[in-house]
Amino acid sequence: MEDLLEGLNRAQREAVTATEGFVRVIAGAGSGKTRALSHRFAFLVNELGILPGNILCVTFTNKSAAEMRQRIHRLTGDDDTGYINTFHGFCVSVLQEDSHAVGYQRAFWYWTTQTLTPCCR
């Protein structure tokens, strides 16, 4: 376990080793959020035996989600990196999965700023 905690500051170690409830990591850019969450994932899998498919990691950008997947793979040696997604991607998945509950088909359209702006010009 010491390898997983090596190089982490006190706050990061607390986030990685917390065992009760969920953990929310809020910090500024470049402060080590992705590092802390990746190490937490590896801690849960390697030290506590939690299956990767039972872990949800949500972040803001596709870039940080991809980086997290790569780091988790390096830390665990496993190709199963659980469910890592952006907030937007996670919400779309939930809406698609439960769309029947609100009377929508599973395959519905949603518009982002990037897709809507050119249509409105």
Buried (B, 14 or more C-beta within 10 A) or exposed (E): EEEBEEEBEEEBBEBBBEEEEEBEBEEEEEBBBBBBBBBBBBBBBBEEEBEBEEBEBBBEEEEBBEBBBEBBBEBBEEEEBBBBBBEBBBEBEEBBEEBEEEEEEEEEEEEEEEEEEEEEE
